Amino acid sequence: GAMNAQETSEGFAKGSTFITGSVGVGSTKTGDVKSNNFSIAPSVGHFVSSNIAVGARLGFENVTNDNGTIETKTNTFTAGVFGRYYWMPASKFSIFAELGVDYANASFDSDVTGFEKSKANGFGFEFAPGINYFLNNNFALEAKWGVLGYNSVKPDFDGAKATNNFNFGVNLSNINLGLVYKF
């Protein structure tokens, strides 16, 4: 007789491709002051070896603030690349470390005279740990949070100064949860 071993396909392997991302909607109102936001940020990654994935991501965020007198709108577009190193990528549960670099372009519209329209450009990098847990062969839950990051944003007008921000630490209230689809 012959014996067949059935290999599980949960987890990642060299050649695996995945999509993930985030979608967010929020609204806050205090008296006459209202704030609404919407964001979407899809990502795609590909395993170039059994433990290393590289990928690209895009993002869009819209924030509208209205205090009854002044309304402001900010639209931010981002594009970036990332690399991940996975421990135990072929198992149902895996841990990863991600290093990503992003470019951002923001436009700002306001009812304030002299500040009706403005733009800003920026870049940043982030190092973040994360985990994946496969629910079945194709879908996994993902959690990621930032530990080390730097970004720089500069308004797009003559004489503008850049704002530089460096972050280090784990803020458990800022965990990004997502769904991963592997194909």
C-alpha positions as CSV (number, residue, x, y, z in Angstrom):
1,G,0.0,0.0,0.0
2,A,0.9,3.6,-0.3
3,M,0.7,6.2,2.4
4,N,0.0,9.9,1.7
5,A,1.0,12.6,4.1
6,Q,-1.3,15.6,4.0
7,E,0.6,18.8,4.5
8,T,-1.3,21.8,6.0
9,S,-1.2,24.9,3.9
10,E,-1.9,27.3,6.9
11,G,0.9,29.8,7.3
12,F,3.2,31.3,4.8
13,A,5.9,29.8,2.5
14,K,8.3,31.1,-0.1
15,G,6.1,32.3,-3.0
16,S,3.1,33.2,-0.9
17,T,1.4,36.5,-1.6
18,F,-0.9,38.3,0.8
19,I,-3.1,41.3,0.9
20,T,-4.0,43.2,4.1
21,G,-4.9,46.7,5.1
22,S,-7.1,48.8,7.2
23,V,-10.3,50.8,6.9
24,G,-11.5,53.3,9.5
25,V,-14.5,55.6,10.0
26,G,-14.9,57.9,12.9
27,S,-17.1,60.8,14.1
28,T,-16.9,63.0,17.2
29,K,-19.3,65.8,18.3
30,T,-19.0,68.1,21.3
31,G,-21.6,70.9,21.2
32,D,-21.3,72.6,17.8
33,V,-17.8,71.1,17.1
34,K,-17.8,68.1,14.8
35,S,-15.0,66.0,13.4
36,N,-15.3,63.2,10.9
37,N,-12.6,61.0,9.5
38,F,-12.3,58.2,6.9
39,S,-9.2,56.2,6.1
40,I,-8.3,53.3,3.9
41,A,-4.8,51.7,3.5
42,P,-4.4,48.5,1.5
43,S,-1.1,46.6,1.4
44,V,0.2,43.7,-0.7
45,G,3.2,41.5,0.2
46,H,5.1,38.6,-1.3
47,F,7.4,36.1,0.3
48,V,10.8,36.2,-1.4
49,S,12.2,33.5,0.9
50,S,10.7,31.3,3.6
51,N,11.1,34.0,6.3
52,I,11.2,37.3,4.4
53,A,8.3,39.2,2.7
54,V,8.5,42.5,0.9
55,G,5.6,44.7,-0.1
56,A,4.0,48.0,-1.0
57,R,1.1,50.0,0.5
58,L,-1.1,52.9,-0.4
59,G,-3.2,55.0,1.9
60,F,-5.8,57.8,1.9
61,E,-7.3,59.7,4.9
62,N,-9.9,62.4,5.0
63,V,-10.5,64.5,8.1
64,T,-13.2,67.2,8.3
65,N,-13.5,69.5,11.3
66,D,-16.4,72.0,11.7
67,N,-16.8,74.2,14.8
68,G,-19.9,76.0,13.5
69,T,-17.9,78.9,12.1
70,I,-14.9,77.4,10.4
71,E,-14.7,74.2,8.4
72,T,-11.4,72.6,7.6
73,K,-10.7,69.5,5.4
74,T,-7.5,67.6,5.2
75,N,-6.8,64.9,2.6
76,T,-3.6,62.8,3.0
77,F,-2.3,60.3,0.4
78,T,0.5,57.9,1.3
79,A,2.6,55.4,-0.6
80,G,5.3,53.2,0.9
81,V,7.2,50.0,0.9
82,F,7.9,47.5,3.7
83,G,9.9,44.4,4.5
84,R,9.0,41.8,7.1
85,Y,11.0,39.1,8.8
86,Y,8.8,36.2,10.1
87,W,9.5,33.7,12.8
88,M,7.6,30.4,12.3
89,P,6.0,31.6,9.0
90,A,4.7,28.1,8.0
91,S,2.7,27.6,11.2
92,K,-0.8,28.7,12.2
93,F,0.7,31.4,14.5
94,S,3.7,33.5,13.5
95,I,5.5,36.6,14.8
96,F,7.0,39.2,12.5
97,A,9.1,42.4,12.6
98,E,8.3,45.0,10.0
99,L,10.4,47.9,8.7
100,G,8.5,50.4,6.5
101,V,9.2,53.7,4.7
102,D,6.4,56.0,3.6
103,Y,5.9,59.2,1.6
104,A,2.9,61.4,2.3
105,N,1.3,64.3,0.6
106,A,-1.4,66.3,2.4
107,S,-3.7,69.1,1.2
108,F,-5.5,71.4,3.6
109,D,-8.7,73.4,2.8
110,S,-10.0,76.0,5.2
111,D,-12.6,78.8,5.6
112,V,-9.9,80.9,7.3
113,T,-8.7,83.9,5.2
114,G,-5.1,83.6,4.2
115,F,-5.1,79.8,4.9
116,E,-7.7,78.7,2.4
117,K,-5.5,76.1,0.7
118,S,-2.1,74.7,1.7
119,K,-0.1,71.6,1.1
120,A,2.5,69.6,2.9
121,N,4.9,66.7,2.1
122,G,6.5,64.3,4.4
123,F,8.2,61.0,4.8
124,G,8.7,58.5,7.7
125,F,9.9,55.2,8.7
126,E,8.6,52.7,11.3
127,F,9.8,49.6,12.9
128,A,6.9,47.5,14.3
129,P,6.4,44.0,15.7
130,G,3.3,42.0,14.8
131,I,1.6,38.6,14.9
132,N,-0.5,36.6,12.5
133,Y,-3.0,33.8,13.5
134,F,-4.4,31.7,10.6
135,L,-8.1,31.0,10.9
136,N,-8.0,28.7,7.9
137,N,-5.8,28.1,4.8
138,N,-6.3,31.6,3.4
139,F,-7.4,34.0,6.2
140,A,-5.4,35.2,9.1
141,L,-5.9,37.8,11.8
142,E,-3.1,40.3,12.2
143,A,-2.1,42.7,15.0
144,K,0.7,45.2,14.7
145,W,1.8,48.1,16.9
146,G,4.6,50.7,16.6
147,V,7.7,50.7,18.7
148,L,10.2,52.9,16.8
149,G,9.3,55.6,14.3
150,Y,10.4,58.9,12.8
151,N,8.6,61.2,10.4
152,S,9.2,64.7,9.0
153,V,6.5,66.9,7.5
154,K,7.2,70.2,5.7
155,P,4.5,72.6,4.5
156,D,4.8,73.5,0.8
157,F,5.5,77.3,0.9
158,D,8.6,79.5,0.9
159,G,10.4,79.7,4.3
160,A,8.4,76.8,5.8
161,K,10.1,74.8,8.5
162,A,9.8,71.0,8.8
163,T,8.3,69.3,11.8
164,N,10.3,66.2,12.9
165,N,8.8,63.6,15.2
166,F,10.6,60.7,16.8
167,N,8.6,58.0,18.7
168,F,9.8,55.1,20.8
169,G,7.6,52.9,22.9
170,V,4.7,50.6,23.0
171,N,1.3,52.2,23.2
172,L,-1.2,49.4,23.6
173,S,-4.1,51.7,22.9
174,N,-2.7,52.1,19.3
175,I,-2.8,48.5,18.1
176,N,-3.7,48.0,14.5
177,L,-5.8,45.0,13.9
178,G,-6.4,43.6,10.4
179,L,-7.4,40.7,8.3
180,V,-4.9,39.0,5.9
181,Y,-5.9,37.1,2.8
182,K,-3.2,34.7,1.4
183,F,-3.4,33.5,-2.1
